[in-house]
Amino acid sequence: MNSVKEIAKEVKLISGQNVFACYQCGRCSSACPMTEEMDLLPNQIIRLVQMSDDAVLSSVTPWICASCLDCTIRCPRGIDVAKVMEAIRQLSIRRGIEKREELVRNFKEMDISFQLKKEDIEKINFFMDDEKDYSGKIRVKHFLEVLKEYGFNKIRNYVDEQIGIKVAPYYGCTLLRPEEIGIDDSQKPRIMEELLEAIGMDPVSFPMQTVCCGSYNSARGIKAVETLRKKILESAKREGAELIVTSCPLCKYNLKEAMYFTELMEMALGGARHG
């Protein structure tokens, strides 16, 4: 079997996606926040897979993909483009393409920065051994969901005064995508706005509040992450925001000027005064 048919077959086998459903509308590429650093646009990657062109395995694009799923939710044909990118990465590794070495090198650099002491590893292992076996029946909730279930109106009762700071809620991608596990509407979320209103802030929606921050690409020194940071902050400031708030540690790290929503709650509720 020639490599042309083999690539298309393997991508479908790994990803479960039918790339031949794509008719090259380009919505995935227009939605992607990382195209500045890519050598091929996402829709071009899909086309190469359709054509079973070996060049797709040497492209840098799958390695730049942040798996934010902006492409996936916009695809009119229901193709999970992020899964296709993951399949290409796996094929690239299996066939010994050089991009693998670049990725491994950066993981090694991160490992050096975050090495644990022997006693720390022992503590972690002891803690895990002490836990009950996970049965798979635990429902995982985001803290924002817990607060909403408790009731934003109840939280409002603990606010001493309306501070009225214009705050832009930044959702990024992990709160909302994939849609089946997102905590709110992937296109028009409101959960953080509702919380901000409850604690006396003035929420400001802005165009880039659901755009990915660049994710782990910041660890690789990708220029596009810094470009994204500037665009996201400028988008919020144009709408009059005085502050930007997020719930994701990586988003906070990449944006640099953001606060956690819980920090803002502490400001509004006066720390632990209310018990």
C-alpha positions as CSV (number, residue, x, y, z in Angstrom):
1,M,0.0,0.0,0.0
2,N,1.4,3.4,-0.9
3,S,2.1,6.1,1.7
4,V,-0.7,8.3,0.3
5,K,-3.5,5.9,1.3
6,E,-1.6,4.9,4.5
7,I,-1.4,8.4,6.0
8,A,-5.1,9.0,5.5
9,K,-6.0,5.6,6.9
10,E,-3.8,6.0,9.9
11,V,-5.0,9.5,10.7
12,K,-8.6,8.2,10.7
13,L,-7.6,5.2,12.8
14,I,-5.9,7.3,15.4
15,S,-8.3,10.3,15.5
16,G,-11.6,8.7,14.5
17,Q,-12.2,11.7,12.2
18,N,-13.2,11.6,8.5
19,V,-11.0,14.3,7.0
20,F,-12.7,13.7,3.6
21,A,-15.8,15.5,5.0
22,C,-13.8,18.8,4.8
23,Y,-14.7,21.0,1.9
24,Q,-12.0,23.7,2.7
25,C,-14.2,26.5,4.0
26,G,-11.2,27.7,6.0
27,R,-13.2,28.4,9.2
28,C,-10.7,26.4,11.3
29,S,-7.8,28.6,10.1
30,S,-9.7,31.8,10.6
31,A,-10.5,30.7,14.2
32,C,-7.0,29.5,15.1
33,P,-5.0,31.9,17.4
34,M,-1.7,30.3,16.5
35,T,-1.5,30.7,12.7
36,E,1.2,33.3,13.0
37,E,3.7,30.6,13.9
38,M,2.5,27.9,11.6
39,D,4.0,26.9,8.3
40,L,0.7,25.6,7.0
41,L,-2.8,26.7,8.0
42,P,-5.1,24.1,9.7
43,N,-7.2,23.7,6.6
44,Q,-4.1,23.1,4.5
45,I,-3.0,20.4,6.9
46,I,-6.4,18.7,6.4
47,R,-6.0,18.9,2.7
48,L,-2.5,17.3,2.8
49,V,-4.0,14.4,4.8
50,Q,-6.8,14.1,2.2
51,M,-4.1,13.9,-0.5
52,S,-2.0,11.6,1.7
53,D,1.0,13.9,1.2
54,D,4.0,12.9,3.4
55,A,4.9,16.6,3.8
56,V,2.2,16.8,6.4
57,L,4.4,14.8,8.8
58,S,7.2,17.4,8.6
59,S,5.0,20.4,9.1
60,V,5.5,22.4,12.3
61,T,1.8,23.2,12.5
62,P,0.6,20.2,14.5
63,W,3.3,20.9,17.1
64,I,2.1,24.6,17.4
65,C,-1.5,23.6,17.8
66,A,-2.6,24.4,21.4
67,S,-5.6,22.1,21.2
68,C,-7.9,24.9,22.2
69,L,-10.7,23.4,20.0
70,D,-11.7,26.8,18.5
71,C,-11.3,25.1,15.1
72,T,-13.4,22.1,16.2
73,I,-16.4,24.0,17.4
74,R,-16.5,26.1,14.2
75,C,-16.2,23.3,11.7
76,P,-19.5,23.0,9.8
77,R,-18.7,19.4,9.0
78,G,-18.2,18.3,12.6
79,I,-14.5,17.4,12.2
80,D,-12.5,17.5,15.4
81,V,-9.4,19.2,13.9
82,A,-7.5,19.1,17.2
83,K,-7.8,15.3,17.1
84,V,-6.4,15.2,13.6
85,M,-3.5,17.4,14.7
86,E,-2.8,14.9,17.6
87,A,-3.0,12.0,15.2
88,I,-0.4,13.7,12.9
89,R,1.9,14.3,15.9
90,Q,1.7,10.6,16.8
91,L,2.4,9.5,13.3
92,S,5.3,11.9,13.1
93,I,6.8,10.4,16.3
94,R,6.2,6.8,15.1
95,R,8.0,7.6,11.8
96,G,11.0,9.3,13.5
97,I,10.4,12.8,12.2
98,E,12.7,15.4,13.8
99,K,9.9,17.5,15.4
100,R,9.8,14.9,18.1
101,E,13.3,15.7,19.3
102,E,12.4,19.4,19.5
103,L,9.4,18.6,21.7
104,V,11.4,16.2,23.9
105,R,14.1,18.8,24.4
106,N,11.6,21.4,25.7
107,F,10.0,18.8,28.0
108,K,13.5,18.1,29.4
109,E,14.0,21.9,30.0
110,M,10.7,22.0,31.9
111,D,11.7,18.9,33.9
112,I,15.0,20.6,35.0
113,S,13.0,23.7,36.1
114,F,10.5,21.7,38.1
115,Q,12.5,18.8,39.6
116,L,11.1,17.5,42.9
117,K,13.2,16.5,45.8
118,K,13.2,12.9,46.9
119,E,11.2,13.7,50.0
120,D,8.6,15.5,48.0
121,I,8.1,12.5,45.7
122,E,7.8,10.3,48.7
123,K,5.1,12.5,50.2
124,I,3.2,12.5,46.9
125,N,3.3,8.7,46.6
126,F,2.3,8.3,50.3
127,F,-0.6,10.6,49.8
128,M,-1.8,8.7,46.7
129,D,-1.4,5.4,48.4
130,D,-3.5,6.6,51.3
131,E,-6.4,7.5,49.1
132,K,-9.3,5.2,48.3
133,D,-9.4,3.6,44.9
134,Y,-11.0,5.8,42.3
135,S,-14.2,4.2,41.0
136,G,-14.9,6.7,38.2
137,K,-18.2,7.8,39.7
138,I,-17.0,11.2,41.1
139,R,-18.5,14.2,39.4
140,V,-15.9,16.8,38.8
141,K,-17.1,20.4,39.2
142,H,-15.3,23.6,38.5
143,F,-15.4,26.0,41.5
144,L,-17.4,28.5,39.3
145,E,-20.1,25.8,39.0
146,V,-20.1,25.3,42.7
147,L,-20.6,29.0,43.3
148,K,-23.4,29.1,40.8
149,E,-25.1,26.2,42.4
150,Y,-24.7,27.9,45.8
151,G,-26.4,30.9,44.3
152,F,-24.9,34.2,43.1
153,N,-27.7,36.1,44.9
154,K,-26.6,34.6,48.2
155,I,-23.0,35.7,47.5
156,R,-24.4,39.2,46.8
157,N,-25.6,39.4,50.4
158,Y,-22.0,39.3,51.7
159,V,-20.8,42.2,49.7
160,D,-20.3,45.3,51.8
161,E,-20.3,47.9,49.0
162,Q,-20.4,48.0,45.2
163,I,-16.8,48.6,44.1
164,G,-17.9,49.1,40.5
165,I,-14.5,48.3,38.9
166,K,-14.8,47.5,35.1
167,V,-13.6,43.9,34.9
168,A,-13.2,41.9,31.8
169,P,-13.8,38.1,32.3
170,Y,-11.3,36.1,30.3
171,Y,-12.5,32.5,29.7
172,G,-9.9,31.2,27.3
173,C,-10.5,27.7,26.1
174,T,-10.5,25.1,28.9
175,L,-13.6,26.4,30.7
176,L,-15.7,26.1,27.5
177,R,-14.2,23.4,25.3
178,P,-14.8,20.6,24.5
179,E,-18.5,21.7,24.5
180,E,-19.6,18.4,26.2
181,I,-17.6,19.2,29.3
182,G,-17.6,23.0,29.1
183,I,-19.2,24.8,32.0
184,D,-21.0,27.4,29.9
185,D,-21.9,28.3,26.3
186,S,-18.7,28.0,24.2
187,Q,-19.5,31.2,22.2
188,K,-21.4,33.4,24.6
189,P,-20.5,32.5,28.2
190,R,-22.1,34.4,31.1
191,I,-21.0,32.6,34.3
192,M,-18.2,34.9,35.2
193,E,-20.2,38.0,34.3
194,E,-22.9,36.8,36.7
195,L,-20.4,36.3,39.5
196,L,-18.8,39.7,38.9
197,E,-22.2,41.4,39.0
198,A,-22.9,39.5,42.3
199,I,-19.7,40.8,44.0
200,G,-20.3,44.4,43.0
201,M,-18.1,44.6,39.9
202,D,-19.0,46.0,36.5
203,P,-18.4,43.1,34.0
204,V,-17.1,44.1,30.5
205,S,-17.5,41.6,27.7
206,F,-14.9,41.8,24.9
207,P,-14.3,40.1,21.5
208,M,-11.3,38.0,22.5
209,Q,-12.5,36.6,25.9
210,T,-12.9,33.0,24.6
211,V,-9.7,33.0,22.4
212,C,-6.9,30.6,23.6
213,C,-4.0,32.3,25.3
214,G,-1.5,30.1,23.5
215,S,-1.4,27.4,26.1
216,Y,1.8,25.5,26.7
217,N,3.5,27.2,23.7
218,S,4.8,29.8,26.2
219,A,7.2,27.1,27.6
220,R,8.7,26.9,24.1
221,G,9.2,30.6,23.8
222,I,6.8,30.9,20.9
223,K,6.5,34.5,19.8
224,A,2.8,34.1,19.0
225,V,2.0,33.8,22.7
226,E,3.3,37.3,23.4
227,T,1.4,38.6,20.3
228,L,-1.8,36.9,21.6
229,R,-1.3,38.4,25.1
230,K,-1.1,41.9,23.6
231,K,-4.1,41.4,21.4
232,I,-6.2,40.0,24.3
233,L,-5.3,42.8,26.7
234,E,-5.8,45.5,24.1
235,S,-9.2,44.0,23.2
236,A,-10.3,44.2,26.8
237,K,-9.0,47.7,27.3
238,R,-10.8,48.9,24.1
239,E,-14.0,48.0,25.8
240,G,-13.1,50.0,28.9
241,A,-11.9,47.3,31.1
242,E,-9.7,48.3,34.1
243,L,-8.9,44.8,35.0
244,I,-8.9,41.3,33.5
245,V,-9.8,38.2,35.5
246,T,-9.4,34.5,34.7
247,S,-9.8,31.1,36.3
248,C,-6.9,29.3,34.6
249,P,-3.3,29.3,36.0
250,L,-1.8,29.0,32.5
251,C,-3.9,31.9,31.2
252,K,-2.8,34.0,34.2
253,Y,0.8,33.1,33.5
254,N,0.5,33.9,29.8
255,L,-1.5,37.2,30.2
256,K,0.7,38.4,33.1
257,E,-1.6,41.2,34.0
258,A,-4.6,39.1,34.9
259,M,-6.0,38.2,38.4
260,Y,-7.8,35.1,39.5
261,F,-11.5,35.5,40.0
262,T,-11.1,34.2,43.6
263,E,-8.6,37.1,44.3
264,L,-11.3,39.5,43.2
265,M,-13.9,37.8,45.4
266,E,-11.6,38.3,48.4
267,M,-11.4,42.0,47.6
268,A,-15.2,42.3,47.3
269,L,-16.1,40.1,50.3
270,G,-13.4,41.6,52.7
271,G,-11.3,38.5,53.2
272,A,-12.5,36.2,55.9
273,R,-14.6,38.8,57.8
274,H,-17.8,37.0,57.1
275,G,-16.6,33.6,58.1
